[in-house]
Amino acid sequence: MAEAALRAIFRNECDLRRLMLLQNIITKADISALGIRARYGMLVCYFTNWSQYRPGNGRFTPQNIDPHLCTHIAYAFGKLGSNNRVATVEQNDVTLYSQVNALKSTNPNLKTLLAMGGWSATSGPYSTMASSALTRSVFINSLMAWLRQHNFDGVDMDWEFPAYALRGGIPADYTNFALLIKEMRQAFNAEAQSSGRSRLIISAAVSHAKTVIDAGYNVPQIAMYIDFIFIMAYDMHGPWEGKTGLHSGLYASNNDPDKKLNTAWAANYWNSKGMPKSKIVVGIPTYGKSFILDNAVNNGVGAPTTGRGPAGRFTGEAGALSYYEICEMQQRGSGTTRRDLAAKVPYFVNTNTKLWVGFEDKQSVRDKIRELVVGQGYAGAMTWALDLDDFSGSFCAQGSYPLISTMKVELGSGGGSSSSTSSTTTPTTITTTSGGAVSCVGNEGALLPHPDCTKYYQCVNGIPMEKSCPGGLHFSVTISACDWPSNAGCQ
C-alpha cells in the first residue's frame, strides 16, 4: 500500500475502530503493523546504575554485560531536574554512560536508550514539565542534546505514571503525555534531518493495569508517534495485598479473582486500545516477589500472608529477590518449587521459614515468548533487569544469564511457532552499497540495511536472508525495522 494512502487513513483517524482497521490492514499484508520486526524480536534489557553498589558477587557494572545478549540496553535512570532539563542521578553516571555505550564497538547493532524517570521519581515533576508547550520544549531540547552528547540512540520515557494521583499525577497528563510524545517525535525528526544522523528512538515504559492505562494514556494518539512501548508486566501482585500472588503470570491463576492481572491480558489490552502489536514489547522480570505466610500449611496461590519476605543478601530489598538469590535457595534444598499450571509460572515455598516467592524460570520464559510474544506477533520482550539474572553463572548451574539467554534463543528462533506472515526471503551474500561484504558473524537475528531501501537483510543461522518491506515502506536503520519512507531516512 502506498505511503500516501496509508497516511490518508491515518490523518482521518477519528475513532478507535478506524485506527484498528489500519493496523489490521498492515499486519495482514505483511509481518507486522507499521513495519517493526516480527519473527526475530527485539530484546530490551535494563541496566541499573545502583547495582554497582551491591556486595560481593552481586555487584554489577557495564563490564558484566554481554554486548551480544540484547538488541537494546536501557540505562536506568536519568533524572528530570528542577529546571525541566536532564540531569544525572549517580555521581559516576557519565562514566557509566560511556562504558555502556562502548559496548557498541563490540556489537555495532546494539542500540542504547536512556530511561528517564522510574518509580522513585514519582509522577509530579513530569506532570509539571508536560503541562505547557514551553516546558515540554525545554525538556525535549535538553534531552536531544544530552542523548547526542553521551552517544545514546534514544530515550525510554519511564514516567510512572501519567494521571496516577497516588504518585502525584493529574488528569491533564492524559492529554499532555500524548503531546509530549508527539512533539518529541517532531523534534527528533527535524534534528535527524538537520544533522544527517539516524533519528533518535522514542520508547516508553508503561503500566499493565487497566485503570492506569485508561486514565493516563491516549493510546491512539501515542501510537502515531512512538516507536515502542515496554509493558511492565510484573509487580501485578505483592505483599501489600495480604495474600500470596504470582506477580508476572502469563495467564491468570485459577486462584486469582482478578483475571486482568496477567501478562497476556495486559498486552492484549494495549493492542485493543489502539497500540499496534509491532510496537508492543512485553516485559518479563528476572526477579521474584516474596511473602511471609501466615500459616505454613496454607501455602498455595492466594494464601494469607503477614508481610514481605526478608531482603536478599545481595539485593537488599525486602519483598523482592533476584533470580540468582532464588536459585541459591533452590540449590540448598531449603524449600519446594511448584508450578501454577494455569498461570504458567513457578513459585517457591519454604514451610520452615514461611517464605513464599513467585518468580520466573527458564520454562516460564519460554512459555511467554512462544505463546505470547512470538505466538501472538508482538515486537519482542523487555526484561528488568540484567543484574537480577544469574549474570555470572555462579548460582543456578545454568550458565550465565540463564533467563535472558532463554529469551534471546526463543526470540531468535521464532520460538518454534509464529502467527506472523513471513516476508519473501532469499539467501544471498550481503554487500554494502560500496560493494564490501558484510558478515553475519556475531549478528545472529540482526536486521541489516540493503542497498535497496525497500529491502533488508536478516541473519538466520549465520546466513544472510534478503527480505522485503511491506508495500510502500522503507527499512530504517534507527529502529531496525520497516517504517514510513519519510521516517526511515533511507536514500
DRENVO-666712 format. One record per residue (C-alpha): x, y, z; residue in three letters; residue number from 1. Coordinates in pm, whole numbers. Last residue first. Layout:
% DRENVO-666712
ATOM      xx      yy      zz  residu  num
ATOM       X       Y       Z     ALA  NUM
...
//
This chain:
% DRENVO-666712
ATOM      xx      yy      zz  residu  num
ATOM    1835     742      37     GLN  491
ATOM    1694     584     352     CYS  490
ATOM    1565     834     608     GLY  489
ATOM    1324     583     760     ALA  488
ATOM    1079     845     885     ASN  487
ATOM     987     996     548     SER  486
ATOM     989     648     394     PRO  485
ATOM     734     528     653     TRP  484
ATOM     884     241     852     ASP  483
ATOM    1044    -102     812     CYS  482
ATOM    1257    -216    1104     ALA  481
ATOM    1596    -185    1271     SER  480
ATOM    1473     120    1467     ILE  479
ATOM    1736     367    1351     THR  478
ATOM    1845     166    1046     VAL  477
ATOM    1500     219     896     SER  476
ATOM    1395      -9     608     PHE  475
ATOM    1147     157     372     HIS  474
ATOM     770     114     345     LEU  473
ATOM     541     146      41     GLY  472
ATOM     443    -218      25     GLY  471
ATOM     561    -423     321     PRO  470
ATOM     941    -441     350     CYS  469
ATOM    1125    -705     152     SER  468
ATOM    1365    -968     281     LYS  467
ATOM    1709   -1093     177     GLU  466
ATOM    1847   -1364     404     MET  465
ATOM    2207   -1355     525     PRO  464
ATOM    2318   -1695     661     ILE  463
ATOM    2473   -1730    1008     GLY  462
ATOM    2180   -1929    1141     ASN  461
ATOM    1948   -1654    1017     VAL  460
ATOM    2095   -1306     968     CYS  459
ATOM    1824   -1080     826     GLN  458
ATOM    1887    -849     532     TYR  457
ATOM    1679    -550     423     TYR  456
ATOM    1462    -436     134     LYS  455
ATOM    1261    -130      27     THR  454
ATOM    1563      98      61     CYS  453
ATOM    1758    -107    -197     ASP  452
ATOM    2125    -102     -90     PRO  451
ATOM    2019    -331     197     HIS  450
ATOM    2037    -245     567     PRO  449
ATOM    2083    -510     838     LEU  448
ATOM    1833    -689    1062     LEU  447
ATOM    2009    -895    1328     ALA  446
ATOM    1897   -1245    1423     GLY  445
ATOM    2254   -1369    1462     GLU  444
ATOM    2494   -1076    1413     ASN  443
ATOM    2812   -1216    1568     GLY  442
ATOM    2921   -1345    1228     VAL  441
ATOM    2657   -1233     977     CYS  440
ATOM    2930   -1075     763     SER  439
ATOM    2903    -768     543     VAL  438
ATOM    3098    -786     217     ALA  437
ATOM    3213    -463      56     GLY  436
ATOM    3041    -344    -261     GLY  435
ATOM    3021      25    -174     SER  434
ATOM    2648       0    -113     THR  433
ATOM    2725    -281     131     THR  432
ATOM    2715    -643      37     THR  431
ATOM    2535    -935     196     ILE  430
ATOM    2568   -1260       9     THR  429
ATOM    2229   -1413     -60     THR  428
ATOM    1969   -1650      74     PRO  427
ATOM    1625   -1525     -40     THR  426
ATOM    1333   -1441     183     THR  425
ATOM     981   -1321      96     THR  424
ATOM     832   -1187     414     SER  423
ATOM     682   -1423     667     SER  422
ATOM     323   -1398     787     THR  421
ATOM     301   -1377    1163     SER  420
ATOM     132   -1647    1370     SER  419
ATOM     466   -1777    1484     SER  418
ATOM     597   -2109    1605     SER  417
ATOM     914   -2269    1740     GLY  416
ATOM    1004   -1967    1947     GLY  415
ATOM    1096   -1770    1637     GLY  414
ATOM    1448   -1899    1674     SER  413
ATOM    1598   -1565    1770     GLY  412
ATOM    1316   -1472    2007     LEU  411
ATOM    1338   -1808    2182     GLU  410
ATOM    1718   -1802    2199     VAL  409
ATOM    1729   -1443    2325     LYS  408
ATOM    1464   -1501    2590     MET  407
ATOM    1649   -1813    2706     THR  406
ATOM    1969   -1611    2729     SER  405
ATOM    1778   -1360    2941     ILE  404
ATOM    1671   -1630    3185     LEU  403
ATOM    2001   -1819    3207     PRO  402
ATOM    2224   -1507    3215     TYR  401
ATOM    2546   -1705    3265     SER  400
ATOM    2529   -2083    3268     GLY  399
ATOM    2252   -2294    3420     GLN  398
ATOM    2420   -2406    3745     ALA  397
ATOM    2195   -2154    3923     CYS  396
ATOM    2437   -1962    4143     PHE  395
ATOM    2767   -1873    3976     SER  394
ATOM    2651   -1813    3619     GLY  393
ATOM    2786   -1459    3642     SER  392
ATOM    2468   -1288    3520     PHE  391
ATOM    2236   -1504    3727     ASP  390
ATOM    1951   -1266    3638     ASP  389
ATOM    1891    -967    3864     LEU  388
ATOM    2172    -751    3722     ASP  387
ATOM    2033    -752    3368     LEU  386
ATOM    1690    -634    3479     ALA  385
ATOM    1400    -593    3426     TRP  384
ATOM    1344    -754    3090     THR  383
ATOM    1184    -644    2766     MET  382
ATOM    1050    -879    2502     ALA  381
ATOM     967    -852    2134     GLY  380
ATOM     751    -683    1874     ALA  379
ATOM     434    -881    1939     TYR  378
ATOM     308   -1141    1690     GLY  377
ATOM      73   -1352    1903     GLN  376
ATOM     283   -1668    1902     GLY  375
ATOM     610   -1476    1907     VAL  374
ATOM     542   -1265    2216     VAL  373
ATOM     254   -1464    2360     LEU  372
ATOM     277   -1842    2331     GLU  371
ATOM     642   -1890    2241     ARG  370
ATOM     794   -1597    2429     ILE  369
ATOM     586   -1631    2744     LYS  368
ATOM     614   -2010    2751     ASP  367
ATOM     989   -2000    2708     ARG  366
ATOM    1020   -1753    2997     VAL  365
ATOM     806   -1980    3214     SER  364
ATOM    1034   -2273    3131     GLN  363
ATOM    1356   -2082    3202     LYS  362
ATOM    1233   -1966    3541     ASP  361
ATOM    1021   -1674    3657     GLU  360
ATOM     918   -1582    4013     PHE  359
ATOM     661   -1607    4293     GLY  358
ATOM     828   -1645    4633     VAL  357
ATOM     685   -1781    4961     TRP  356
ATOM     887   -1785    5285     LEU  355
ATOM     719   -1948    5586     LYS  354
ATOM    1065   -2013    5738     THR  353
ATOM    1014   -2387    5782     ASN  352
ATOM     747   -2413    5511     THR  351
ATOM     987   -2288    5244     ASN  350
ATOM     780   -2235    4929     VAL  349
ATOM     895   -2140    4579     PHE  348
ATOM     664   -2035    4296     TYR  347
ATOM     660   -2119    3927     PRO  346
ATOM     488   -1956    3628     VAL  345
ATOM     239   -2089    3373     LYS  344
ATOM     -62   -1900    3514     ALA  343
ATOM    -290   -2204    3470     ALA  342
ATOM     -36   -2470    3560     LEU  341
ATOM      88   -2290    3870     ASP  340
ATOM     427   -2451    3918     ARG  339
ATOM     590   -2567    4238     ARG  338
ATOM     941   -2529    4379     THR  337
ATOM    1000   -2674    4726     THR  336
ATOM    1221   -2544    5004     GLY  335
ATOM    1568   -2535    5157     SER  334
ATOM    1724   -2766    4901     GLY  333
ATOM    2044   -2561    4909     ARG  332
ATOM    2036   -2530    4529     GLN  331
ATOM    1681   -2398    4546     GLN  330
ATOM    1781   -2132    4797     MET  329
ATOM    2071   -2020    4579     GLU  328
ATOM    1845   -2025    4275     CYS  327
ATOM    1615   -1774    4447     ILE  326
ATOM    1913   -1547    4512     GLU  325
ATOM    2017   -1589    4147     TYR  324
ATOM    1670   -1494    4027     TYR  323
ATOM    1686   -1177    4230     SER  322
ATOM    1463   -1148    4536     LEU  321
ATOM    1190    -899    4628     ALA  320
ATOM     976    -835    4935     GLY  319
ATOM    1252    -675    5140     ALA  318
ATOM    1524    -519    4926     GLU  317
ATOM    1891    -593    4998     GLY  316
ATOM    1995    -715    4652     THR  315
ATOM    2289    -926    4771     PHE  314
ATOM    2176   -1094    5092     ARG  313
ATOM    1814   -1089    4978     GLY  312
ATOM    1577    -884    5191     ALA  311
ATOM    1327   -1074    5405     PRO  310
ATOM     983   -1166    5266     GLY  309
ATOM     714    -903    5285     ARG  308
ATOM     413    -917    5512     GLY  307
ATOM     175   -1132    5715     THR  306
ATOM      39   -1355    5441     THR  305
ATOM    -288   -1535    5368     PRO  304
ATOM    -279   -1797    5086     ALA  303
ATOM    -390   -1676    4740     GLY  302
ATOM    -160   -1911    4548     VAL  301
ATOM     -81   -2208    4772     GLY  300
ATOM      79   -2214    5118     ASN  299
ATOM    -181   -2299    5383     ASN  298
ATOM      36   -2534    5591     VAL  297
ATOM     295   -2266    5666     ALA  296
ATOM      29   -2036    5812     ASN  295
ATOM      53   -1657    5787     ASP  294
ATOM     297   -1693    5501     LEU  293
ATOM     579   -1442    5463     ILE  292
ATOM     595   -1301    5110     PHE  291
ATOM     844   -1264    4826     SER  290
ATOM     818   -1114    4477     LYS  289
ATOM    1059   -1264    4224     GLY  288
ATOM    1327   -1124    3996     TYR  287
ATOM    1430   -1163    3633     THR  286
ATOM    1114    -992    3513     PRO  285
ATOM     946   -1026    3171     ILE  284
ATOM     807    -717    2996     GLY  283
ATOM     632    -743    2659     VAL  282
ATOM     732    -504    2380     VAL  281
ATOM     436    -355    2192     ILE  280
ATOM     516    -153    1880     LYS  279
ATOM     454    -431    1627     SER  278
ATOM     143    -524    1821     LYS  277
ATOM      -7    -193    1712     PRO  276
ATOM    -132      23    2001     MET  275
ATOM    -502     100    1954     GLY  274
ATOM    -681      24    2281     LYS  273
ATOM    -720    -341    2179     SER  272
ATOM    -341    -370    2148     ASN  271
ATOM    -287    -232    2496     TRP  270
ATOM    -549    -475    2622     TYR  269
ATOM    -384    -771    2450     ASN  268
ATOM     -51    -698    2617     ALA  267
ATOM    -209    -654    2960     ALA  266
ATOM    -426    -967    2931     TRP  265
ATOM    -133   -1182    2823     ALA  264
ATOM      85   -1059    3108     THR  263
ATOM    -156   -1114    3395     ASN  262
ATOM    -365    -902    3629     LEU  261
ATOM    -691    -883    3432     LYS  260
ATOM    -841   -1207    3565     LYS  259
ATOM    -873   -1064    3914     ASP  258
ATOM   -1006   -1347    4132     PRO  257
ATOM    -668   -1526    4127     ASP  256
ATOM    -694   -1888    4241     ASN  255
ATOM    -731   -2024    3887     ASN  254
ATOM    -414   -1831    3810     SER  253
ATOM    -446   -1571    3538     ALA  252
ATOM    -225   -1602    3232     TYR  251
ATOM     145   -1536    3173     LEU  250
ATOM     181   -1476    3543     GLY  249
ATOM     410   -1192    3649     SER  248
ATOM     339   -1112    4014     HIS  247
ATOM     205   -1451    4111     LEU  246
ATOM      16   -1387    4433     GLY  245
ATOM      33   -1466    4802     THR  244
ATOM    -204   -1285    5033     LYS  243
ATOM    -214    -962    5234     GLY  242
ATOM    -242    -746    4922     GLU  241
ATOM      59    -524    5004     TRP  240
ATOM     280    -835    4984     PRO  239
ATOM     268    -827    4604     GLY  238
ATOM      66    -888    4290     HIS  237
ATOM      95    -734    3946     MET  236
ATOM     455    -642    4024     ASP  235
ATOM     534    -751    3667     TYR  234
ATOM     416    -684    3314     ALA  233
ATOM     594    -350    3279     MET  232
ATOM     482    -307    2919     ILE  231
ATOM     759    -156    2708     PHE  230
ATOM     613      74    2442     ILE  229
ATOM     780     119    2106     PHE  228
ATOM     840     369    1826     ASP  227
ATOM     606     644    1946     ILE  226
ATOM     435     893    1716     TYR  225
ATOM     105     753    1589     MET  224
ATOM      65     511    1878     ALA  223
ATOM      56     800    2128     ILE  222
ATOM    -259     940    1966     GLN  221
ATOM    -438     604    1953     PRO  220
ATOM    -330     526    2312     VAL  219
ATOM    -430     842    2493     ASN  218
ATOM    -258     709    2805     TYR  217
ATOM    -310     812    3165     GLY  216
ATOM    -657     728    3290     ALA  215
ATOM    -732     419    3082     ASP  214
ATOM    -385     272    3121     ILE  213
ATOM    -378     333    3496     VAL  212
ATOM    -720     173    3549     THR  211
ATOM    -632    -121    3325     LYS  210
ATOM    -302    -202    3497     ALA  209
ATOM       0    -316    3293     HIS  208
ATOM     170      24    3312     SER  207
ATOM     407     173    3057     VAL  206
ATOM     779     201    2984     ALA  205
ATOM     805     442    2693     ALA  204
ATOM    1000     444    2369     SER  203
ATOM    1129     709    2131     ILE  202
ATOM    1432     633    1913     ILE  201
ATOM    1662     914    1795     LEU  200
ATOM    1665     965    1420     ARG  199
ATOM    1978     849    1241     SER  198
ATOM    2221    1132    1172     ARG  197
ATOM    2217    1387     890     GLY  196
ATOM    2224    1665    1147     SER  195
ATOM    1943    1878    1002     SER  194
ATOM    1721    1588     904     GLN  193
ATOM    1783    1399    1226     ALA  192
ATOM    1710    1708    1434     GLU  191
ATOM    1383    1768    1249     ALA  190
ATOM    1264    1412    1305     ASN  189
ATOM    1365    1424    1671     PHE  188
ATOM    1173    1749    1718     ALA  187
ATOM     858    1610    1556     GLN  186
ATOM     886    1289    1755     ARG  185
ATOM     932    1480    2081     MET  184
ATOM     634    1699    1997     GLU  183
ATOM     413    1392    1951     LYS  182
ATOM     546    1216    2261     ILE  181
ATOM     496    1526    2476     LEU  180
ATOM     150    1584    2330     LEU  179
ATOM      49    1230    2426     ALA  178
ATOM     179    1288    2777     PHE  177
ATOM     -10    1617    2794     ASN  176
ATOM    -352    1482    2707     THR  175
ATOM    -369    1207    2968     TYR  174
ATOM    -147    1413    3199     ASP  173
ATOM    -433    1661    3237     ALA  172
ATOM    -590    1427    3494     PRO  171
ATOM    -302    1489    3742     ILE  170
ATOM     -18    1266    3859     GLY  169
ATOM     139    1282    4203     GLY  168
ATOM     203     910    4251     ARG  167
ATOM    -131     828    4414     LEU  166
ATOM    -298    1052    4155     ALA  165
ATOM    -195     845    3854     TYR  164
ATOM    -260    1084    3565     ALA  163
ATOM      63     980    3388     PRO  162
ATOM     251     709    3579     PHE  161
ATOM     530     622    3645     GLU  160
ATOM     705     818    3368     TRP  159
ATOM     966     580    3226     ASP  158
ATOM    1019     761    2896     MET  157
ATOM    1279     542    2723     ASP  156
ATOM    1503     761    2511     VAL  155
ATOM    1714     716    2201     GLY  154
ATOM    2037     604    2039     ASP  153
ATOM    2262     717    2324     PHE  152
ATOM    2604     865    2243     ASN  151
ATOM    2651    1084    2553     HIS  150
ATOM    2638    1421    2378     GLN  149
ATOM    2367    1304    2138     ARG  148
ATOM    2138    1188    2416     LEU  147
ATOM    2201    1502    2622     TRP  146
ATOM    2137    1740    2331     ALA  145
ATOM    1812    1567    2243     MET  144
ATOM    1702    1560    2608     LEU  143
ATOM    1769    1929    2666     SER  142
ATOM    1571    2017    2356     ASN  141
ATOM    1285    1791    2464     ILE  140
ATOM    1283    1926    2820     PHE  139
ATOM    1276    2292    2719     VAL  138
ATOM    1011    2219    2456     SER  137
ATOM     788    2045    2708     ARG  136
ATOM     827    2342    2942     THR  135
ATOM     720    2583    2668     LEU  134
ATOM     432    2372    2535     ALA  133
ATOM     284    2354    2883     SER  132
ATOM     189    2090    3141     SER  131
ATOM     444    1827    3040     ALA  130
ATOM     714    1950    3280     MET  129
ATOM     473    1982    3571     THR  128
ATOM     327    1635    3518     SER  127
ATOM     681    1500    3486     TYR  126
ATOM     782    1653    3819     PRO  125
ATOM     471    1507    3989     GLY  124
ATOM     483    1150    3859     SER  123
ATOM     719     986    4107     THR  122
ATOM    1100     973    4054     ALA  121
ATOM    1137     665    4274     SER  120
ATOM     939     451    4031     TRP  119
ATOM    1149     534    3726     GLY  118
ATOM    1216     860    3547     GLY  117
ATOM    1406     881    3219     MET  116
ATOM    1548     566    3063     ALA  115
ATOM    1842     647    2837     LEU  114
ATOM    1839     411    2541     LEU  113
ATOM    2116     210    2379     THR  112
ATOM    2108      21    2049     LYS  111
ATOM    2332    -277    1970     LEU  110
ATOM    2393    -345    1601     ASN  109
ATOM    2757    -231    1620     PRO  108
ATOM    2832    -511    1871     ASN  107
ATOM    3189    -481    2002     THR  106
ATOM    3214    -103    1946     SER  105
ATOM    2853     -83    2064     LYS  104
ATOM    2962    -196    2409     LEU  103
ATOM    3128     146    2444     ALA  102
ATOM    2778     284    2501     ASN  101
ATOM    2757     112    2837     VAL  100
ATOM    3104     225    2944     GLN   99
ATOM    3048     584    2833     SER   98
ATOM    2717     611    3014     TYR   97
ATOM    2883     456    3322     LEU   96
ATOM    3140     735    3325     THR   95
ATOM    2866     995    3286     VAL   94
ATOM    2667     830    3564     ASP   93
ATOM    2956     849    3812     ASN   92
ATOM    2791    1085    4061     GLN   91
ATOM    2465     894    4042     GLU   90
ATOM    2136    1056    3937     VAL   89
ATOM    2235    1264    3634     THR   88
ATOM    2034    1554    3495     ALA   87
ATOM    1802    1623    3203     VAL   86
ATOM    1638    1964    3193     ARG   85
ATOM    1299    2069    3327     ASN   84
ATOM    1464    2332    3553     ASN   83
ATOM    1410    2121    3865     SER   82
ATOM    1596    1836    3701     GLY   81
ATOM    1435    1536    3534     LEU   80
ATOM    1660    1244    3615     LYS   79
ATOM    1822     971    3406     GLY   78
ATOM    1784     612    3515     PHE   77
ATOM    1816     332    3432     ALA   76
ATOM    2014     276    3111     TYR   75
ATOM    1806      84    2857     ALA   74
ATOM    2005    -169    2655     ILE   73
ATOM    1868    -273    2317     HIS   72
ATOM    1924    -581    2097     THR   71
ATOM    2028    -790    2396     CYS   70
ATOM    2287   -1064    2457     LEU   69
ATOM    2553    -959    2207     HIS   68
ATOM    2729    -698    2422     PRO   67
ATOM    2738    -937    2722     ASP   66
ATOM    2715    -700    3017     ILE   65
ATOM    2934    -764    3323     ASN   64
ATOM    3178    -485    3231     GLN   63
ATOM    2882    -245    3249     PRO   62
ATOM    2881    -295    3627     THR   61
ATOM    2709    -540    3862     PHE   60
ATOM    2794    -622    4222     ARG   59
ATOM    2604    -930    4342     GLY   58
ATOM    2916   -1146    4363     ASN   57
ATOM    3046    -938    4651     GLY   56
ATOM    2827    -655    4775     PRO   55
ATOM    2586    -441    4575     ARG   54
ATOM    2687     -81    4499     TYR   53
ATOM    2724    -119    4121     GLN   52
ATOM    2360    -230    4110     SER   51
ATOM    2267     136    4155     TRP   50
ATOM    2306     235    3788     ASN   49
ATOM    2052     -20    3671     THR   48
ATOM    2091    -173    3323     PHE   47
ATOM    1761    -266    3162     TYR   46
ATOM    1744    -519    2878     CYS   45
ATOM    1537    -478    2562     VAL   44
ATOM    1514    -783    2337     LEU   43
ATOM    1381    -720    1987     MET   42
ATOM    1200    -995    1806     GLY   41
ATOM    1313   -1208    1514     TYR   40
ATOM     978   -1318    1376     ARG   39
ATOM     825    -972    1378     ALA   38
ATOM    1040    -667    1303     ARG   37
ATOM     861    -329    1303     ILE   36
ATOM     678    -231     986     GLY   35
ATOM     382     -19    1088     LEU   34
ATOM     186    -329    1180     ALA   33
ATOM     379    -650    1142     SER   32
ATOM     498    -921     909     ILE   31
ATOM     298    -846     597     ASP   30
ATOM     -35    -755     443     ALA   29
ATOM    -235    -893     733     LYS   28
ATOM     -43    -674     976     THR   27
ATOM     -84    -368     756     ILE   26
ATOM    -457    -393     701     ILE   25
ATOM    -515    -490    1064     ASN   24
ATOM    -342    -178    1193     GLN   23
ATOM    -541      46     963     LEU   22
ATOM    -865    -116    1077     LEU   21
ATOM    -753     -71    1438     MET   20
ATOM    -723     302    1383     LEU   19
ATOM   -1064     304    1216     ARG   18
ATOM   -1231     134    1512     ARG   17
ATOM   -1052     354    1766     LEU   16
ATOM   -1208     673    1644     ASP   15
ATOM   -1129     984    1444     CYS   14
ATOM    -839     859    1236     GLU   13
ATOM    -860    1075     920     ASN   12
ATOM    -493    1161     909     ARG   11
ATOM    -408     790     948     PHE   10
ATOM    -620     684     653     ILE    9
ATOM    -458     946     433     ALA    8
ATOM    -120     838     568     ARG    7
ATOM    -175     486     441     LEU    6
ATOM    -281     612     100     ALA    5
ATOM      16     846      75     ALA    4
ATOM     253     571     185     GLU    3
ATOM     141     344     -95     ALA    2
ATOM       0       0       0     MET    1
//
